[in-house]
Amino acid sequence: MDAENRSRLIRSTALYLFVAGVLGGISLMTPFTVGDFGSFLPYMPEALVNEGIGLVLLPILGGITLFYAAAVLSIVFEGRLNRVLVSGMIAGGFTIIIALFMMLQPINLATQTAGLLVMVAFTVFFAYNLLAAVAAIREQHYIRVVSGAATIFIIGQICVQLVNLYMVAPGVPESDTAILIKEMFTWGFGAAAAVTLVGIFRDSKNPYMAQVGSIASSYPFVMAMSLIGTLYFNFVSGRLIQVNPIISQLSPYVEWTGIVIVGALIFTVVRRGMQESMMVPFEAGAWAKHVQDLSPTKGKALEDFTGIIDEFVKEGHKDRILVKLFRFLEENRATEPETASTLRELINYEDDRPPSFARRGSAERVEKQNQERRMELLKRTVDRINQLGLGGLTREPAAPEEAGMKVIG
């Protein structure tokens, strides 16, 4: 760990210990109540006025603890997975402030249970984010699809439990409204979970299936459409009107809204699929631009080639240097087997990826190693070209009548 990060870690730790000591001391070692700090707090029910101030400060301490853990991770470690952990802990800090307060307040048992459900929901969502990051790192999209479907289903069941807490009283028959809302959550989130499984086709070679899979992989959109679809179904079937007859006055507007949404969805899928299939023949556009940019009629060949080398060695972009070498071999009448054997290693080259979770500085070391590997690869490729006896790479363009016979070393 370098001096700057060590200093950041020491400052963060000292600040956390100071704040934690103050909050913990006031919460556990003083007789202060919520009412004593009423002028500094948002609205609190009268029943909480005589409760200890720890009811408010301990959730804040829990949130600050997660903020500190996120700061330590960001200082000591790096990588894609680490970024997910840090962002999740920051979000968890805000969540725990609210959820822990709900769990600690003594006046409402339903709110205590709701706080626990909020914690469970966030934990499930955090686990999904980790699995989605792992899926992206391993390039295994099915992990994200399956975990996303499971997460949506669990969140739906948590919503049903929240309805039970606040709309269903023990020993009292459930109202039609509560039953309808629970069924809408159950079927809406269940349908969304099933639809998201179609996202497994996102990488399909069929452009239409790929577009359908891409849409199914957009979880907020799928959840919104599933809940709206469930609401629309209950409207058409008459259940919403039974619960609230006033809704019948909205019938024409709701029906046409549903028709427009379905039509727009079908049009979007078809249009994207057509664009995908029509654009496939033009994928060589960027490659053709490279060839045009490397025309010997533009600029000095040496300066151009030096920039191309820097682009490959320092940044890892090999497209332009491949075009340059391929054109050189072609112009100097190298055979196809010679061209293939000469450029095969460069074509197949891939950088080592930085670790997804490692101590800070690991990515920089990997990048330095990659630059060394690129330089060695470039040297070997140039040696192979020189062994063919074709001449130098940075020659000035020859006259048209001499291009086929003159090689300048």
Secondary structure, 3 states (H helix, E strand, C coil): CCHHHHHHHHHHHHHHHHHHHHHHHHHHHCCCECHHHHHHCCCCCHHHCCCECHHHHHHHHHHHHHHHHHHHHHHHEECHHHHHHHHHHHHHHHHHHHHHHHHHCCCCHHHHHHHHHHHHHHHHHHHHHHHHHHHHHHCCHHHHHHHHHHHHHHHHHHHHHHHHHHHCCCCCCCCHHHHHHHHHHHHHHHHHHHHHHHHHHHHCCCHHHHHHHHHHCCHHHHHHHHHHHHHHHHHHHCHHHHHCHHHHHHHHHHHHHHHHHHHHHHHHHHHHHHHHHHHHHHCCHHHHHHHHHCCCCCCCHHHHHHHHHHHHHHHCCCHHHHHHHHHHHHHCCCCHHHHHHHHHHHHHCCCCCCCCCEECCHHHHHHHHHHHHHHHHHHHHHHHHHHCCCCCCCCCCCCHHHCCCCCCC
